[in-house]
Amino acid sequence: MIKAGKKIQCKLLNFRPAFFLALFLSLGIAFSYAHYFNGLSVWWILCLFPLAAAPILLCAIGKEIWDKLIFVCLFCSLFFIGFFGFTLEMDGYFDRYNGTNQGVVYGRVIEIREYADGTIGLVLDRISIEGEEEKGKLVAYMPASLGEEIRLTDKVSLVGRVGRQNVFYEDFFQAKRVKRDIRFSMQAEKIEVVGKSFNLFLLCRQRAEYAISAGMNGETAAVAKALLFGSTYAIDEGLYENIRMGGIAHIFAVSGLHMGALFGFCLLLFRKTGLSRISKWMRFCLIAGICLFYAGICGFTSSVVRALVMCLIVYASKLIGVKSDLLENVGVAAMLILLLSPSSFFEVGFQLSFGACVGIGVLSKRIGQVFDEIGVRFKTRVLKIDVNEDKPRGLGEQVYLAVSSFLAVSFSAQIFTAPLLLYYFGYISGAGILLNCLFIPLVSAVFGGLLCLITVACLLPIVCAKVLLFLPSAVLSGLLLLFDFVNFSKFAVKGILFSVYAFVPYFLACSFASDKWNLKSKAKICLFFASIGYTGLVNILFSLAF
């Protein structure tokens, strides 16, 4: 009886090492943030130590006590790596130069942000201010007419008012600035090109954007650049807001959708051409190189690095015959990004991207089972078909399975990202599922071909871009008409406040609704409603306070 009790106790939750290690790394970063900006005492760490033992008590980890102690030490180590990593990153970000004055700045242009209001922002690295070299990067804002001759990799000299970037905006921590090490901003009054430099990624992106601008009109070109490279600055503010309200703005964050489409396109190309004769590992290296190069052109953002790592892990797992686990892949990708840049944890794109992936890993199977049960009941009770009959699946059943699988994934991602959307943006799209059903398959189908056409347009004389990109331009223009005629803000759910303190019970409730806990159904139902009730109580108190 004692042994049986211990067995049940150790297997309440399925253990995934990489996922739990990433969780403790994130916890250390979050605690460091609270200590650094909110003055939380480090002595509170003592209260968090029992958390390191939680996975040991809930999961089956090894057979010997030493196996469990090793993982406890690993959890604690990742916690402190996250804690000190974020602290050191912030200390480095605030290092040196605190002045705000008129000055001369030298630097290299690594990004050109074209805003819809007729201004541009140049992101510079290798900067010096008043002849003194500074760490970090600078954003220089100016009228578009002043910088229309500026190109990526140009070395420039600017005159204007320089100041430090604020790390907070409307009470939200600007993690993207810290991650990219953008420490300064200026309003440029004069600019002059003083030299050239070489960067393959930047030059390729510049050529691609030039080809897109030459082959498409203004609005369509802005959307195409956002779709391929994640740069949304040039999209009209009203259009972009309507796309966000429609729940599909994530197609502009280069992530799993884009990397998966590129990966699939490359696999198809290698299998259906003479390249199929090369060895599988050489094929893996070539495809990985293509995807890595594309990630470099996109600037190695958190979402694209996560998608790249997960695609490579899944592909490598298939080649060596090992079953890949989504939550483990998410954990590996998260650890890689957070070890390189701990502040990425607070980036909205990072949280939405990883939240969607975790949601799919946790809930999609259970939601898929619900759809399967609905399909079985419809066949037996309405169509009067015996599901036990050994018959091949008809077209209608195959379509139902494909649609239900897609909806299970979509609902899972939406459920896990809903509190983040409410917390940061104050809304949930009411048309998100419907528009995702339209746009996700479409983007997945045409993304590889569009990227291929733009690559060809870059290699040929620029006048060919108009012909090569005519069809993609027409398709994008047609899709944009939907957002010109329909105001999706009318379908959005707004006005719901979501407290940051309600995140943990909400996600716990989601986990109890999944198949990850090895508990009896009644226990999971009770824990689910208890977590949901606590989430609601916290949000009610938060709403009353504000």
Order of alpha helices (4+ residues) and beta strands (2+ residues): alpha-alpha-alpha-alpha-beta-beta-beta-beta-beta-beta-beta-alpha-beta-alpha-alpha-alpha-alpha-alpha-alpha-alpha-alpha-alpha-beta-alpha-alpha-alpha-beta-alpha-alpha
